Each structure stands twice: as C-alpha cells, then as structure tokens.
C-alpha cells in the first residue's frame, strides 16, 4: 500500500512541476488572472503593485473548502469563450491561449479539500492528506517591475506521500477568503518558487463549468 501511495504522489508532484520557466514567463503566468482590489499610484494590487508593508500573514483558512481543478473544463471546451475573449484583448489567438493554459492548468489532481490544517489531494478517488502550518511568504519580482506573493505552508504530519510544501498564489496579499487560487506543491521549497509555467488552478467544487466561465469573464 505504501508503495502504491508513493507512486501516486510521484505522479502528483510531477503534475504540479511540469516545466521550469524564466522570470519573463512568471510575469505572464501569475498576472493573467484578475480580481478587483485596491489600487496604488502604479496600478492595482492584483497587477502586482504594492508595498512590502501591505502584505500580511495569511492562515490556511483563507483557502478552506472543497475545490475542483479547472483543467477538465479547458480540455472539454467549456472554457473556449474565455479563450476567445482573451484573444480579443490580447496578443495571441484563441488557439494559442488555449495551448498556453493547457500547460498552465494541467494537473491530475482533480480535487483538493482543505479543512483546518489538513489538505487532501484527490487523484480520482484516491486521497493523499497532510497537515500544514505556515512557512511564511516569498516575493517574486517580474521583468516589467511588478511583483507577486506566494504564501507557503509546510507539512508537519500526514501521509508520507503528501507534498512537503504547498504554495498559494491568488493575487491577494492580506487575509481574505480566496474565490479561486493557483497552487504549487512538491518537496523542494526553492524549486517551487522557480515553477512559473504550470499553475494548477482551483475553483469551488460546487461551481458548474458555466459558473466558472462567468467568473473568469467577469474578471
């Protein structure tokens, strides 16, 4: 059984670490998703313009809930209207955006459940769980001058197969409930910070594909 779980998490970890990229990719991967937040003189917090003292520690409860991956909705075409809308305002075709997000959203972890300190990853119906405590946050600086924040949690108990570290990116920099998030996971804290091309993305499990499309278009 332990061998089976270890094999499962090896695939799980690889799915979250598809490709390592450069800092320029980091700017596009973590700043193509929108929220409405306060603005400073340079731009919005979501766009990556904020002061260090605006960033506050966050608890795992900010991400508590039952979450589903959006990747299946990209694969089955549900998110095509989102790709078409991006093409109207961006520098890529809808097909190119779809290919970009296929790398970004790709994961075999279809569901994540967060309750208290426990994070459970599900590949199909196979659960792998760990208890996590805060391990601070890290600033990422992008080529164009804006920045991002990763909120990091370290495993303190649970299945051997559960990743040692998880890192949240949701364009929020202070305590606030997330409405969706990008999650990075693995056993090497520093390597995760260098991961910039694959960012599995999760919305509430109660949402239909159409509701996710509405949320994305609203931003």
C-alpha positions as a printed NumPy array, in Angstrom:
array([[  0.   ,   0.   ,   0.   ],
       [  2.798,   2.437,   0.935],
       [  4.495,   1.708,  -2.37 ],
       [  1.246,   2.457,  -4.203],
       [  0.801,   5.758,  -2.368],
       [  4.388,   6.803,  -3.052],
       [  3.956,   6.041,  -6.729],
       [  0.75 ,   8.049,  -6.766],
       [  2.31 ,  11.098,  -5.204],
       [  5.308,  10.941,  -7.507],
       [  2.929,  11.416, -10.398],
       [  1.065,  14.03 ,  -8.387],
       [  4.217,  16.009,  -7.735],
       [  5.267,  15.827, -11.356],
       [  1.904,  17.163, -12.445],
       [  2.484,  20.307, -10.412],
       [  6.021,  20.745, -11.735],
       [  5.605,  20.284, -15.467],
       [  8.204,  22.724, -16.735],
       [ 10.527,  25.286, -15.145],
       [ 10.484,  28.675, -16.863],
       [ 12.179,  32.04 , -16.899],
       [ 11.215,  35.144, -14.966],
       [  9.523,  36.564, -18.014],
       [  7.131,  33.629, -18.111],
       [  6.482,  34.208, -14.435],
       [  5.082,  37.63 , -15.223],
       [  2.557,  36.287, -17.682],
       [  1.605,  33.147, -15.779],
       [  0.735,  34.777, -12.496],
       [ -0.685,  38.044, -13.761],
       [ -3.158,  36.952, -16.427],
       [ -5.917,  36.356, -13.871],
       [ -7.946,  39.16 , -12.332],
       [ -9.511,  40.273,  -9.082],
       [-10.856,  43.655,  -8.003],
       [ -8.526,  45.031,  -5.367],
       [ -7.362,  48.415,  -4.17 ],
       [ -5.115,  50.447,  -6.432],
       [ -1.993,  52.409,  -5.637],
       [ -0.351,  55.072,  -7.778],
       [  1.164,  52.476, -10.115],
       [ -1.792,  50.166, -10.541],
       [ -3.8  ,  47.502,  -8.779],
       [ -2.588,  45.065,  -6.166],
       [ -3.776,  42.308,  -8.491],
       [ -1.474,  43.645, -11.192],
       [  1.419,  43.294,  -8.756],
       [  1.89 ,  46.851,  -7.5  ],
       [  2.071,  47.06 ,  -3.719],
       [  4.412,  47.93 ,  -0.876],
       [  6.02 ,  45.322,   1.368],
       [  4.103,  46.535,   4.412],
       [  0.788,  45.885,   2.649],
       [  1.492,  42.152,   2.688],
       [  0.117,  40.417,   5.777],
       [  0.372,  36.846,   7.015],
       [ -2.474,  34.586,   5.963],
       [ -3.888,  31.421,   7.519],
       [ -4.785,  28.245,   5.691],
       [ -8.417,  29.081,   6.469],
       [ -8.299,  31.657,   3.642],
       [ -8.38 ,  28.681,   1.265],
       [-10.599,  26.362,   3.295],
       [-13.2  ,  24.464,   1.295],
       [-13.779,  21.873,  -1.403],
       [-12.118,  22.83 ,  -4.694],
       [-12.098,  21.487,  -8.239],
       [ -9.477,  21.801, -10.96 ],
       [-10.468,  23.864, -13.985],
       [ -8.302,  21.765, -16.285],
       [-11.095,  19.367, -17.355],
       [-13.183,  22.367, -18.448],
       [-10.349,  23.566, -20.652],
       [ -9.965,  20.108, -22.185],
       [-13.678,  19.641, -22.94 ],
       [-14.095,  23.109, -24.476],
       [-16.172,  24.692, -21.696],
       [-13.589,  27.477, -21.324],
       [-13.486,  28.267, -25.046],
       [-15.476,  31.53 , -24.544],
       [-12.803,  32.664, -22.082],
       [-10.041,  31.951, -24.584],
       [-11.98 ,  33.815, -27.286],
       [-12.397,  36.837, -25.027],
       [ -8.69 ,  36.855, -24.186],
       [ -7.884,  36.806, -27.9  ],
       [ -9.971,  39.952, -28.413],
       [ -7.828,  41.92 , -25.986],
       [ -4.507,  40.085, -26.012],
       [ -1.664,  39.328, -28.376],
       [ -2.484,  35.669, -29.089],
       [ -5.15 ,  33.778, -30.972],
       [ -7.765,  31.82 , -29.048],
       [ -5.956,  28.63 , -30.041],
       [ -2.66 ,  29.967, -28.741],
       [ -4.258,  30.998, -25.443],
       [ -5.783,  27.555, -25.141],
       [ -2.352,  25.957, -25.626],
       [ -0.834,  28.337, -23.053],
       [ -3.479,  27.49 , -20.462],
       [ -3.223,  23.801, -21.265],
       [  0.301,  23.955, -19.858],
       [ -0.713,  26.271, -17.023],
       [ -3.787,  24.405, -15.781],
       [ -2.546,  20.857, -16.412],
       [ -2.812,  18.516, -13.41 ],
       [ -4.034,  15.062, -12.5  ],
       [ -5.271,  16.259,  -9.098],
       [ -8.897,  16.944,  -9.856],
       [ -9.993,  17.95 ,  -6.373],
       [ -8.477,  19.473,  -3.243],
       [-10.226,  19.618,   0.132],
       [ -8.879,  21.99 ,   2.79 ],
       [-10.255,  21.77 ,   6.331],
       [ -8.474,  23.135,   9.373],
       [ -4.793,  22.263,   8.964],
       [ -5.477,  19.317,   6.682],
       [ -5.106,  19.428,   2.914],
       [ -6.331,  16.403,   0.951],
       [ -5.335,  15.874,  -2.669],
       [ -7.503,  13.575,  -4.768],
       [ -6.429,  11.855,  -7.971],
       [ -9.713,  10.282,  -8.929],
       [-10.962,   8.914,  -5.624],
       [ -7.507,   8.255,  -4.13 ],
       [ -6.855,  10.66 ,  -1.215],
       [ -3.444,  11.784,  -0.01 ],
       [ -3.522,  14.079,   3.036],
       [ -1.157,  16.185,   5.109],
       [ -1.357,  18.678,   7.943],
       [  0.267,  22.025,   7.142],
       [  1.48 ,  25.062,   9.042],
       [  2.503,  28.444,   7.698],
       [  6.056,  28.789,   6.453],
       [  5.882,  32.482,   5.623],
       [  5.681,  34.083,   2.212],
       [  8.018,  34.986,  -0.618],
       [  8.056,  37.91 ,  -3.012],
       [  8.557,  37.308,  -6.714],
       [  9.775,  40.178,  -8.884],
       [  8.818,  40.223, -12.555],
       [ 10.689,  41.652, -15.503],
       [  8.261,  44.531, -16.061],
       [  8.631,  45.72 , -12.461],
       [  5.53 ,  44.322, -10.809],
       [  5.574,  41.621,  -8.15 ],
       [  3.754,  38.614,  -6.782],
       [  3.484,  36.868,  -3.428],
       [  3.492,  33.15 ,  -2.7  ],
       [  2.01 ,  32.116,   0.65 ],
       [  3.803,  28.961,   1.766],
       [  2.782,  26.116,   4.073],
       [  4.966,  23.25 ,   5.319],
       [  3.806,  19.719,   6.103],
       [  4.043,  18.802,   9.801],
       [  2.133,  15.493,   9.756],
       [  0.21 ,  13.172,   7.475],
       [  0.792,  10.704,   4.677],
       [  4.366,  10.221,   3.521],
       [  3.07 ,  10.719,   0.004],
       [  1.709,  14.199,   0.718],
       [  3.977,  17.005,  -0.569],
       [  6.281,  18.726,   1.905],
       [  5.316,  22.2  ,   0.722],
       [  2.321,  23.925,  -0.825],
       [  2.376,  27.477,  -2.155],
       [ -0.714,  29.563,  -2.879],
       [ -0.939,  32.385,  -5.4  ],
       [ -4.301,  34.139,  -5.68 ],
       [ -3.437,  37.811,  -6.266],
       [ -4.46 ,  38.621,  -2.688],
       [ -1.789,  39.917,  -0.311],
       [ -3.554,  40.068,   3.072],
       [ -6.072,  37.932,   4.98 ],
       [ -9.112,  37.385,   2.764],
       [-11.127,  34.388,   1.6  ],
       [ -9.998,  33.219,  -1.829],
       [-12.558,  32.72 ,  -4.59 ],
       [-10.053,  30.697,  -6.612],
       [ -6.33 ,  30.084,  -6.461],
       [ -3.266,  28.671,  -8.195],
       [ -1.418,  26.029,  -6.206],
       [  2.156,  24.763,  -6.424],
       [  3.223,  21.668,  -4.477],
       [  6.282,  19.482,  -4.057],
       [  9.119,  18.618,  -1.726],
       [ 11.594,  21.383,  -2.63 ],
       [ 10.566,  24.844,  -1.396],
       [ 13.042,  26.748,  -3.544],
       [ 12.316,  24.762,  -6.703],
       [  8.607,  25.517,  -6.345],
       [  9.352,  29.229,  -6.363],
       [ 11.042,  28.749,  -9.726],
       [  7.998,  26.987, -11.188],
       [  6.288,  29.532, -13.404],
       [  4.672,  27.718, -16.305],
       [  2.422,  25.163, -14.582],
       [ -0.045,  26.582, -12.052],
       [ -2.936,  24.186, -11.363],
       [ -5.987,  26.351, -10.729],
       [ -8.932,  25.609,  -8.481],
       [-12.465,  26.957,  -8.135],
       [-15.165,  25.886,  -5.644],
       [-16.303,  22.314,  -6.254],
       [-19.914,  23.495,  -6.168],
       [-19.446,  25.597,  -9.325],
       [-20.606,  24.357, -12.694],
       [-18.384,  24.885, -15.714],
       [-20.68 ,  27.69 , -16.838],
       [-20.329,  29.444, -13.489],
       [-16.548,  29.251, -13.735],
       [-16.738,  30.787, -17.214],
       [-18.888,  33.61 , -15.829],
       [-16.381,  34.243, -13.043],
       [-13.455,  34.317, -15.446],
       [-15.208,  36.633, -17.888],
       [-16.247,  38.953, -15.061],
       [-12.587,  39.482, -14.227]])
